[in-house]
Amino acid sequence: MSYSVGQVAGFAGVTVRTLHHYDEIGLLVPGGRSHAGHRRYSDADLDRLQRILFYRELGFPLDEVTVLLDDPDADPRAYLRRRHALLTARIEKLQRMAEAVEHAMEARRMGIDLTPKERFEVFGDKDPEQYAEEAEARWGGTEAYAESQRRAARCTKEDWKRLQAEADDWSERYAALVDAGVPPAGEPAMDLAEEHRRHIARSYYACPHEMHRCLGEMYVADERFKAFYDSMRPGLAEHLKEAILANAARHTA
């Protein structure tokens, strides 16, 4: 049997123009012609086309495909090993690109795709993405993390500015409380600890007292959190932890 160029194009999922090009460069010359001079392809031609398409799918250029099919000294295994190395390198590059795009998408979902000026207006010298990867690694599978992502995705620039203003106001009041010598178990300190918990619950994720207690411990155990709170007033991290524990105890007793 023999097949027309249109039939072969349909079988193989390629265009007629592609088959004409393969013929012109000698890569796939049909074995016959009709009385009218039209190309006719045999079963052997179809077998060759299948091999061509296999190598093309692997990314081999046409000149290398010709060598693989026609040069008796060509070693397909060596070519395939080289192509495997090239494809592996390309996959790694694409993975890095995909990760970069994913980070950009995440920033957009979190509403922090701001201009440098807007970032400074909202966050000052704090980078909102600084610990994003670590947070996902530590808590990515939790409902609290998922909820924080959902809420962040709805935040506008003005929302971020409001949240930051609320946090700054709380920080000033708590620092003043520490300066005044109010003990962590004193009612004013516990009230501000409760306000701290409610700010988290209202703005980011559900934060029951037990979770808040864990956060308080982390504010002292993790040097980065400790440095952040102690930058407001020396010793504030430890004071806040004790106030959080006392507040949790009075609400869960």
N, C-alpha and C positions, 0 to 999 in steps of 0.2 A: 504494500500500500504506500501511497504518497499523499502528502497533505499540502494545502495551499498555505501561503504566508499568513493569511488571515486566520486559518484554523490553528496554526501553530502559535500564533500570538494569543489566541484565546486559551489554548491548552496551558501555556506557560505563564500567562499573566504578564506579558510584556507587550510593548507596542510594536506595530508593524515597522515603524521607523527604526526601532532598535534592531530588529532582525535585518533590515536593509543595511544598517551600519555594520553589523557583524559580518555580513556578506562582503561589503566593500573593503573591510580591512583584512579579510581572509580568515577571520576567527571561526565563522560558521558559514561555509559555502554550501548551499543546498545541493544534494546529489543529482537533481534532475531539473528539467524544464518542461513545461507544457508545450503543446504545438504552437501556442500563441507566444511562447517565450517567457511565461510566468514561472516563478520559482516553485519548485515542488520538493518537499522535505520527506526523507525516508525515516524509518524507525531508528536507523543508526544516527541520523542527524538529530533526532529528538534526544537520544542518549547523550550526544555531545552537548546539546543545549542544556540538558539537566546538569551536567558537570560544570559548564560555564556559569550557570546561575548559582551553583553551590559555591564556587570560588568567589563570585561577585558578592554573594551574601556575606562572605567572610572579609570582604573589603579588599580583595586583590585587584590591582589595576589590570586593565585588559592586556597590556603587553606581557605581564607575568602569567596571566591565564593562558595566553598563547604558548608560552614556554612550557608550562606545566602539561599542556595537552599534547604538544607536538615534539618536544625535545626528549629523545629517548634517554638522555643522560640526566634529565632533571629529577631531583629527589623530592617527591611531594612531601615527605615527612619533614625535611629541612625547611621547606617553604611554610608548612603548617606551624612548625615550632616558632619560626620568626613571626608569623602572623599572630600566633597566640600571645607572644610577648608584647606585640604592638597593641593588640586588643585589650590585654590586661592593663597596660599603661593608660590606655584611653578610658577604660572603665573607672580606674582610680581617679583620673582627672574629672570625669563626669560626676563621680560621687562627691568630689570636693566642690564642684560647681553647684550640685544639687543642695549640699549642705549650706553653701553661701546663700542660695536663693531661699532656702527654708528659713534661715535666720532673718533674712530681709522680710519674708512674709510674716514671721512671728512678731517682728518689731511693728509691722503695720497693724497686725491684729491687736497688739497691745496698745495701740494708739501713741506710740513713741517714735513714729517716723516724722520727727520734727526737724526743723532747720537748726543749725548750731545755736542761733540766737534764741530760738524757742526752747531748746533744751536747757540753756543756761537760765532762762526765765523760770522754767518749771523746777529743774532739779539742781541748779547751782553747780557745784563742783562734784556732785555725786553722779555716777554713771548708773542708770537704771538697769542696764544689761550686764553689769559687772559680774553678778553671781547667778545669772539666768541659767547657764548650763549646769552649775552645781545644784541649784534648786530643783531643776528637772530630774537630775540623777538621784537626788535624795528623796524627793517627794512626788515625782512625776506620776506615780501610780495611785496617788491618794485622791479622794474626792475633794479635799481642801485645795489641792493644787489645781484640779480641773475647774473648780469654782472660781479660784482667783484668776485663771486665764479667761474664763467667760466674762467676768466682771471687767477685767482690764480691757478686753476687746471692745467694750461699750464706752470706755472712757474717752472723752475729748480732751483737747489741750486745756480747756477751762476746768474740766473735772480734775485733771492732774494738778493744776495750780491750786484748786480749792483743797485737795487732799494734802498737798504740801504745806499750805498755809495752816491747816488744822494741826498738822504734825509739829510745825514750828511753834505754834501757840502753846500746845501741850508741853513741848520741850522747855520753853521759857518758864512756864508755871512750875514744872517739876524741878527745874534747876533752882528756882527761887525757894521752893520748899526745902530742898536739901541745904541751901545756904542758911535757911532759918533754923536748921537743926531739928526739924520735925522727924521723929523716928519712923522707920518703915512700917511699924505696926500701928502708927497713929492714924486716926480716922482720915485726916486730909490726904495722907500718902496713899492709903488704901482706896480712897475715892478717885484719886488720879490714876491709880493702877486699874481700877474698874473702867475708867474713861478710856484708858489705853486699850483694854480688851474690847470694849464696844466699838472703838474706832476700827480695829482690825475686822471685827465681825460685820460691821456696817459697810466697810469699804472693800474688803478683800475676800474673806472666807469665814465660814462659821467657826467661832473660836470659843468653845465652852471653857469653863474654868480649868478643867484638867489639862487641856491643850495649852492654855495660857500659862499654867504652872510650868509646863515643859519649855515653853518659849523663855520664861524667866530664867530657868536654869541655863539655857543655851546662851543667853545674853552675857553670862559670866564665863561659861566654859569655852565659848568660841572667842578667840582673841580679837577677831574682826568686829564682832558685835560689841564686845567689851570696850574696844577702842572707840567705837562710834558713840556709845552712850557716855563714856568717860570724857569724851571731847566736849560734852556740854558742861560737865562739872566733874572733877576728879572724884572717883568713888560712886558716881551715880549709877553705874551698871549694877553693882552689888546692892545698893540701896533699893533700886527698882525691883531686883529679883526678890528681895525680902518682902517688899510691899505687895508684889504679885502673890507670893505664897500666903501672906497674911490675908489678903483679900479673898483668895480662893478658899481659904479655910473658913472665913466667916460666912461665905455664901454656900458652902457645901456641908457645914456642920449639921 
